Every structure is written in structure tokens, then in C-alpha cells.
Amino acid sequence: MFIDAALSSWIRYLLRMSELDDRGILLNCPKCGRRNRMRYEGLGKTFRCGQCQTELEPVAEPVDVHNDLAFEALVNHSAVLVLVDFWAPWCGPCKMVAPEICKVAKETAGRLFVAKVNTEEMPTLGSRFRITAIPTMTLFRNGLEIARQAGAMPAPQIRKFIEQAQRK
């Protein structure tokens, strides 16, 4: 029974799993399992599975960035604001803020896209954006960084940071 529950949980995880490439977000349809691409330019709009036409929910969790091309495409072409969390696996405050960032991603799905950049795996991005402290959150609109905040903070403070940046 436990093995069946664990396997079922793993299958649900794989179906939700999303990743980025240089054209969009790749995610699996929760109904048929087909891999679909949400183009960055269409974020904030309704997407449907190419096979079964099931409506695909907006990404409601932070997505890891694994290469410079995907990062560039995301921040330059996203139709919604992009919040980037620069972090590292050894950083205690980064671990503390991770669940808070997940809350924000869930609450703002479809209006804001949340990405995570591991500065150990992607040192070029950390260097390029002069990340000197982690965690650091940056907010991008149309390829431009519009706000930055270093340090761990709870979800309400992160939302306030985003709201203040949007008013500028």
C-alpha cells in the first residue's frame, strides 16, 4: 500500500514538473501526460494541451533555470513580470525563504512567473547581475531589472516588494 501511494505521488510530481527552454515552459498535461510548451510571450493567457485540449493551469511553483539561453528568453519575452530568486544550496537563509517564494508563486500564478537561479550551477548569471548576497530577489519586466531585494523575507514582504516595484 505504501509503495502504491509513493508511486502515485511520484507520478503526480512528474506530471506537474516543468522546465524552461529558450522558447517557453515545458510541462506535462495532467490529463493525458503529453509534454506541452507555454511560450513566454503568451504567459498570462489560457493554454490548452495540444493533444486532449485540457486547459493547462498557470505555473504555480518556482521553476529552476539551468542555462543562460532559457534565462535570457524568459526575462526578455515573458508577458508577465518575472521574479528571480538567486540562491545557493549551502545558504541557510535561502532554505528559509524557499517555502515563502513557493507561496508567492502559488498566489500569483498567471500574473507573475517565479524562477530560481542556483548561483553555484549558474555562476555566470550571478556574476552578470552582480549578486553579492544571497538570497537576492530581482524583478524583471521586458528584459529589464526593475527592482532588487537581498535577504530572506516572509511571503507578505515579498508581495509588498513586488507591488512597490510595479508602481514604478
RAFEN-V628174 format. One line per field, one symbol per residue. ss: DSSP state (H for helix, E for strand, - for the rest). phi: phi as a letter, one per 40 degrees, with the letter a starting at -180 (. if undefined). psi: psi as a letter, one per 30 degrees, with the letter a starting at -180 (. if undefined). Layout:
ss: ???
phi: ???
psi: ???
This chain:
ss: -HHHHHHHHHHHHHHH-EEE---EEEEE------EEEEEHHH----EE------EE------EE---HHHHHHHHHH---EEEEEEE----HHHHHHHHHHHHHHHH----EEEEEEE----HHHHHH-------EEEEEE--EEEEEEE----HHHHHHHHHHHHH-
phi: .cccccccccccccccdbabbcbiccaccccbgccbbccdcbdgbcbbcccbgccccdcbacbccbaccccdcdccbccbcbcbbcaacccdcccccdcccccccccbdgbabbbbbccccbcccdcdcfcbabcbbbbbbfgbcbaaachcacdcccccdccccccc
psi: eeeeeeeeeeeeeeefkllkaffakklkkfeffkklkjkefgkflkklkfefgkkkklkglkkkkfleeeeeeefffkflkkkkjklkffjeeeeefefeeeeeeefgkffkkklkjjfefifeeeeeghjfkkkkkkkkkhfkkflkkklklleeeeeeeeeeeff.
